[in-house]
């Protein structure tokens, strides 16, 4: 199966404000693809923000200045 998004690509969840870099991806037997997003930054206490898994259909590409 082909993944829609690449590792190191920045994407965001369409249902929440969660945004991050793809650090892992999985392909399940039922055809579902999931991506582990690691956000930039830390919490107020200085600990890294927790990574979460999202299904491919919930994600969209984040465009940055100078990127089409």
C-alpha positions in Angstrom: 0.0 0.0 0.0 1.1 3.5 -0.7 1.1 6.1 2.1 -0.4 9.5 1.3 2.0 11.4 3.6 5.8 11.0 4.0 7.9 10.8 7.2 9.1 14.2 8.4 6.1 15.9 6.7 4.2 18.4 8.8 0.4 17.7 8.9 -2.5 18.6 11.1 -5.7 16.9 12.3 -8.8 18.2 10.7 -11.0 17.6 13.8 -8.7 19.2 16.4 -6.0 21.9 16.4 -3.3 19.1 16.8 -0.4 19.6 14.4 3.0 17.9 14.1 5.7 16.1 12.2 5.1 12.5 11.1 7.6 10.4 12.9 6.1 6.9 12.2 3.4 5.3 10.1 1.6 2.0 10.1 -0.5 -0.1 7.6 -3.1 -2.4 9.2 -4.5 -5.6 7.7 -7.9 -3.9 7.2 -6.2 -1.2 5.0 -6.3 1.5 7.6 -3.2 3.7 7.6 -2.2 5.6 10.8 0.5 8.2 11.4 2.2 9.2 14.7 2.5 13.0 15.0 5.1 14.7 17.2 4.3 18.3 17.8 6.9 21.0 18.1 7.4 22.6 21.5 6.8 21.8 25.1 4.2 22.1 27.8 4.3 25.0 30.3 6.3 22.7 32.6 8.9 22.1 29.9 8.0 18.5 29.1 7.6 17.5 25.4 4.0 17.5 24.2 2.7 13.9 23.8 2.6 12.2 20.4 -0.6 10.8 19.1 -1.7 8.4 16.3 -4.2 9.6 13.7 -5.9 7.9 10.7 -4.9 9.1 7.3 -8.4 10.4 6.4 -8.2 12.9 9.4 -5.0 14.5 8.3 -4.2 17.4 5.9 -1.0 18.9 4.8 0.3 22.0 6.5 1.7 24.6 4.1 4.4 26.9 5.2 5.4 30.3 3.8 7.1 29.7 0.5 5.5 26.2 0.1 2.7 25.7 -2.5 
